[in-house]
């Protein structure tokens, strides 16, 4: 499972997903709850490699689109910080990346933006939606060869890598749309609220990381329903047939 950092976190701020990631890593190792690609990496390394490729691509396009939309809406904070780039190194957080490899849960560097510089009144929502929509676009693009019979290259590795990109980008998109801070869905809601209600939503945001952690540990069935169910539907829609 992949999550992202806090949107608009200031310099020197502590990313709450760091603590969540550490706890989740310990829990995953003790319970054996690692994703299949990681659990079987020693005996079947190709799916693990495909998983890493899918996640790196997913985080890169996700964060790039946040930066791109924020820049187009008038805030060049991300551009000035070098985040308007498709270079994965501009977006991968060292510890967040390590967590992805070890536990299947991690995060990229959050793309900062200045809400007051955005030209649109719903600019925050637009910036937040850009990342998940980019993941869905990437998944749809990579699904085309699978849906219409791509060439069988590299002994089947080609199809496997494409499918992993489709699968994990759908999961990344849906998971980030959950309206719990620090996920993108929380900023989508924030941007759509009237000014008076935005203050109340900001107050709720400080409890978001703990709520997210509780959901990861104790709400596996709920998480499966609201994330993996829709993600599975999108995978079937993009790829075609049964998955």
N, C-alpha and C positions, 0 to 999 in steps of 0.2 A: 504494500500500500504506500502511496506517495502523497505527501502533503507539502505545502509550501510555507514560507516564512510570513512574518507579520507585515502587512502592507503599510508602508509609510513609517517604518520603525526608524527612529532617529539614531544618529551616530552614538556608538557606545551602548545602545540598548541591548538588553538580553533577549535573545530569541526564545520564546517559551517552548517552541518545538524542540529545542535542544534537550530540555529536561524530559519532555514527552518521549523523544527518541531514545534517550538513555534507558528510561523505564521500560519502554516497549521492547527494546533490544534484549534486556534481561529477561523479560517475560517470554519473548519469542524463543529464546534459546532454552529456557527451562521447560517450557510447555511443548516444544517441538512445533510451534505454530508458524514456522517459516513458510514462505511461498514455495511452491513445488520446485521452481527453477533453481532456487538457492539451496533447498534441502538436498537436491540430487546433483548439485554442481560437480562433486568429485567423480561420480560415476557417469554422468551425462553432461559434459560441459557446454555443448552447443546451445541448448535452451537458455543456460545461464548467460552466455555471451550475448545471445539475442535479446534477453531481458535487459542487460546493461545498455545495449545499443538503443533499445526502445525508450528507456528512461532518460538517457542523456539527450536524445533528440527531443523527447517530450518536454523536459524542463527547459531546454534551450529555446524552442519555438514559443513556449508558454511565456517565459519571462521577456523574450524579445518583443512579443506582441503587446504586453503591458507597456513596455517602454515606447514602442512605436505609436500606440494610440494616445498615450499621455502627451507625447511630443506633438502629434497632429492636433491635439486639443489645446495646445498653448503652453504646456509645462515642459521645459527642456531639462528638468532636474536629472532625469535618467540618462539623457543624451550626454550631458556634461560629466556624468559619472562613468561613462563608457559602457552603459548598458544597452545602447541601441546597436546591438551587435549580434550576429549569429555564431560568434565564437563561443563554444560551450564553456570555456574557462572564465568568461565574463559572468556566468550565471550559476555555476556549480559551487555550492558551499562545501568546503573540505569535509567537515564532520557529517553534514547532511548526506553527502555522496557516499561516505563510508557506511553510514547506516543503511542506505539503499542496498549496497552490496552484501552487507551482513544480515540484514533483517527484512529487507523489502519495504521498509518505511524510512522516509527521509524527506529532504526539502532542498530547494534551491535558494540562492540569495534573493531576498525580497527586493523588488524594484521600488525605490522610493519615488514619491510624487508629491507635489504641493497642491492640495485641493483648491486653494485660493487662486491659483493661476489657470485653472481649467476654464475654458470659455463657456462650456455647456453647463447648465444647471444640473444635469444628470451625468456629468463627466466622470464622477467616481464610479458609477455603475458601468459606464462604457469601458473604462480602463480595466475594471475587475472582470468583465465578461470577455475581454479580448483574449486572455490566456486560455480559458477553457474552450472557447470557440476555435482558437488556433490548434489546440489538440484534436478537436473533432475534424477540422479540415485536414490535418496531417493523417489522421486515421482513415478518412475517406479516400484520400489520394493513394495511400499505400494499399488500400483494399482493392483498387481497380485491377491490378494484375491477378489477384487471387480470385476475384469474382469472374473475370473473363478469360481465365486460363493462361496465366503467365508462364514463361519458359521455366523448365525444371533445371535450374542452375545450381552448381556447387553441391550436387548430391542431395538436394532437398533443403539445403541451408537457406537458400534465397526465399523460398516460401515461408519457412519457419521464422526468419527475421522479420519479414513483412507482417506476418500474423501477430507476432509479439508487439510490433509497433502499433498495429490496429488495436489489439487487446488493451495494452497498458495506457495508451492515450485516451481511449474511451473511459477507462477507470479513472485516470487522472482528471479528465474533464468533469465527470459527474461528481467525484469526491470533492473537488474544489468548489462546486456549486452549492454544497451543503452550507446553509446560512449560519455557521458557527465560526466566530473569530478564532484563529486568524485566517480562515479560508476565504476565498474570493467571494463566495456567496454572501458573506456578512457585509462586504462592501457594496455588493449589488443592492441589497436591502437598504443599506445606509443611504446610498445615492438616490433612492426613490422616495425616501421619507420626507415629509415637510420639515422645515427648519426646527420647529419646536420638538418634534419627536426624535430628531437626530441626536440631541443631547442625551436622551434616555438610552438610545441605542449605543452611544459611546460608553455609557456606564456599564452596560451589559458586556461590552467587549473585553473588559478585564477578567471576566469569569469564563470567557470562551475557551482558552487552552485547557482549563481543568475539565470543562464540560466535554471537550473533544477527547481528552484522555479517558474519562469515564465511559464514553461511547465506545472507544476502541477496546476497552477491557471487558465491559459488562453488557454492551449493546451489540454484540456480534450479529445477532439475528436481525436487529433493526438496521444495522449498517449494511448487511447483505441485501435487505429489501430495498433500501433507498439508494444504494450505490451499485452493487453488483447486478441487481435485477435490471435496472435501466441500461447499465453498461453492456450486459449480455444482449439486450434487445438491439442496441446500436451495432454491436459486432455482427449480429446476424443480418441486420439491415445492410451494412456495408459490404460484408463478404458474400452474403447470400447462402441459402441452405441452412442446415443445422450446424451448430458450433459446439 
